[in-house]
Amino acid sequence: LFPSLDGAKREAEFVAELLGKQGLPAVTSCVRQRAPSIVRALFAAEYKILHLAGHGVYEFDFDAALGKREPPDPCKPPRKITGMVIGDGVYLTPAEVKQMRSVPELVFINCCHLGRNETVAPEARRDRHKLAANLAMEFIRMGVKAVVAAGWEVDDAAAAAFAAKFYDEMCRGTPFGEAVLAAR
């Protein structure tokens, strides 16, 4: 249903490598892993930094996108999903975030770009700023000190450049706000 995001893959691999070189506690990378492994990693460990890069959807009608409702059943409302796609029909939503046992200090959410692939359903692309706000607000409610979230479509290369500069600055000890400004 969603195309592969090679830019997000490269971004996540770069971030994992950069943070691993900083002597931080073990870095867990879930790049291109299956949903059960990602879910276990999210809920089983404690993280100082959580970097999310991938597809995001806002009020996405999953059944309609798969062509499962023709014509729509007026007695059964569509199943609308807001969250980050982590597997086939599996999403990280604000409800899952609320259930996380540990609270990271920093969360970086890059779930805005769908690779400009015309095969992706148009409803998967709309209102992603609301997706970013939904996930970011839930992380803030749970006590995360800082959240970086892109709420609009960003080119993969630009997103990777932003992440690289941001983490480079943070690893040098640059205060959060200044690191965001330098990355922008």
C-alpha positions as CSV (number, residue, x, y, z in Angstrom):
1,L,0.0,0.0,0.0
2,F,2.9,2.4,0.8
3,P,6.1,2.6,-1.2
4,S,9.5,2.0,0.3
5,L,11.1,5.2,1.7
6,D,14.8,4.8,0.9
7,G,15.5,8.4,2.1
8,A,13.9,7.6,5.5
9,K,16.0,4.4,5.7
10,R,19.2,6.3,5.0
11,E,18.2,8.9,7.5
12,A,17.5,6.4,10.3
13,E,20.8,4.5,9.5
14,F,22.8,7.7,9.7
15,V,21.2,8.8,13.0
16,A,21.8,5.4,14.5
17,E,25.4,5.4,13.4
18,L,26.0,9.0,14.6
19,L,24.4,8.4,18.0
20,G,26.3,5.1,18.3
21,K,29.6,6.9,17.9
22,Q,28.7,9.3,20.7
23,G,29.2,6.7,23.4
24,L,25.6,6.8,24.3
25,P,23.9,3.7,25.8
26,A,23.2,1.0,23.2
27,V,21.4,2.3,20.1
28,T,18.5,0.1,18.9
29,S,17.9,0.3,15.2
30,C,14.6,-1.1,13.8
31,V,15.2,0.0,10.2
32,R,13.0,-2.1,7.9
33,Q,12.1,-4.6,10.6
34,R,8.7,-6.2,10.9
35,A,6.0,-4.6,13.0
36,P,6.3,-7.1,15.9
37,S,10.0,-6.3,16.4
38,I,9.4,-2.6,16.2
39,V,6.5,-2.8,18.8
40,R,8.7,-4.9,21.1
41,A,11.5,-2.4,20.8
42,L,9.3,0.6,21.5
43,F,7.7,-0.9,24.6
44,A,10.5,-3.1,26.1
45,A,13.3,-0.6,26.4
46,E,14.1,2.8,27.8
47,Y,15.4,5.5,25.5
48,K,16.8,8.9,25.9
49,I,16.3,9.6,22.2
50,L,13.5,8.2,19.9
51,H,13.9,8.9,16.2
52,L,11.0,8.0,14.0
53,A,11.2,8.2,10.2
54,G,8.6,6.7,7.9
55,H,5.1,7.0,6.5
56,G,2.5,8.9,8.5
57,V,-1.2,9.1,7.9
58,Y,-3.9,11.4,9.3
59,E,-7.5,10.1,9.4
60,F,-6.6,7.6,6.7
61,D,-9.5,5.4,5.6
62,F,-7.6,2.1,5.5
63,D,-10.5,0.0,4.1
64,A,-11.2,2.4,1.3
65,A,-7.5,2.5,0.4
66,L,-7.5,-1.3,0.0
67,G,-10.8,-1.1,-1.9
68,K,-12.6,-3.1,0.7
69,R,-15.7,-0.9,1.0
70,E,-17.6,-0.6,-2.3
71,P,-20.1,1.0,-1.9
72,P,-19.5,2.4,1.7
73,D,-21.7,0.8,4.3
74,P,-23.7,3.6,6.0
75,C,-24.2,1.4,9.1
76,K,-20.5,0.8,9.5
77,P,-18.4,4.0,9.8
78,P,-15.0,3.9,8.1
79,R,-12.0,2.9,10.2
80,K,-9.9,6.1,10.2
81,I,-6.3,5.9,11.4
82,T,-3.9,8.6,12.5
83,G,-0.3,7.6,13.1
84,M,3.0,6.3,11.8
85,V,2.9,3.3,9.6
86,I,5.1,0.6,11.2
87,G,3.9,-2.4,9.3
88,D,1.2,-3.9,7.2
89,G,-1.9,-2.5,8.9
90,V,0.0,-1.6,12.0
91,Y,0.3,2.0,13.2
92,L,2.0,3.9,16.0
93,T,-0.9,6.2,17.1
94,P,-1.3,8.5,20.1
95,A,-3.1,5.7,21.9
96,E,0.1,3.5,21.6
97,V,2.3,6.3,22.6
98,K,0.2,6.8,25.7
99,Q,1.0,3.2,26.7
100,M,4.7,3.4,26.5
101,R,6.3,2.6,29.9
102,S,9.3,4.9,29.7
103,V,9.6,8.5,28.6
104,P,12.4,9.5,26.2
105,E,14.0,12.9,26.7
106,L,13.9,13.7,23.0
107,V,11.6,12.5,20.2
108,F,12.3,13.3,16.6
109,I,9.3,12.6,14.3
110,N,9.8,12.6,10.5
111,C,6.6,11.0,9.1
112,C,5.7,13.6,6.6
113,H,7.0,12.6,3.2
114,L,5.3,9.8,1.2
115,G,7.9,9.8,-1.6
116,R,5.7,11.7,-4.0
117,N,4.4,8.4,-5.3
118,E,1.2,8.8,-7.2
119,T,0.1,5.3,-6.4
120,V,-0.5,6.3,-2.8
121,A,-4.1,7.1,-2.0
122,P,-4.6,10.9,-1.8
123,E,-6.2,10.7,1.7
124,A,-2.8,9.3,3.0
125,R,-1.2,12.6,2.1
126,R,-3.6,15.1,3.5
127,D,-3.4,17.0,6.8
128,R,-0.1,15.5,7.9
129,H,0.6,18.6,10.0
130,K,-2.3,17.2,12.2
131,L,-0.5,13.8,12.4
132,A,2.6,15.5,13.6
133,A,0.7,17.5,16.1
134,N,-1.2,14.4,17.3
135,L,1.9,12.3,17.9
136,A,4.0,15.2,19.2
137,M,1.3,16.3,21.7
138,E,1.0,12.8,23.1
139,F,4.7,12.6,23.6
140,I,4.7,16.0,25.3
141,R,1.7,14.9,27.5
142,M,3.7,11.9,28.6
143,G,6.6,14.1,29.7
144,V,9.0,14.2,26.8
145,K,11.2,17.2,27.3
146,A,11.6,18.1,23.6
147,V,9.9,17.0,20.3
148,V,11.0,17.8,16.8
149,A,8.2,17.1,14.3
150,A,7.8,17.9,10.6
151,G,4.2,18.6,9.9
152,W,4.5,19.1,6.1
153,E,5.8,17.3,3.1
154,V,9.6,17.5,3.1
155,D,12.0,16.2,0.4
156,D,13.9,13.1,1.7
157,A,17.3,14.8,1.1
158,A,16.2,17.9,3.0
159,A,14.8,15.8,5.9
160,A,18.1,13.8,6.1
161,A,20.2,17.1,6.0
162,F,18.0,18.6,8.7
163,A,18.4,15.5,10.9
164,A,22.2,15.3,10.3
165,K,22.7,18.9,11.2
166,F,20.4,18.7,14.2
167,Y,22.0,15.7,15.7
168,D,25.5,16.9,14.9
169,E,24.8,20.1,16.8
170,M,23.2,18.2,19.8
171,C,26.2,15.9,20.0
172,R,28.5,18.9,20.2
173,G,26.5,20.2,23.2
174,T,24.6,22.9,21.4
175,P,21.3,23.7,23.3
176,F,18.2,22.3,21.7
177,G,16.7,25.5,20.3
178,E,20.0,26.5,18.8
179,A,20.4,23.0,17.2
180,V,16.9,23.3,15.7
181,L,17.7,26.8,14.4
182,A,21.1,25.6,12.9
183,A,19.4,22.7,11.2
184,R,16.6,24.9,9.7
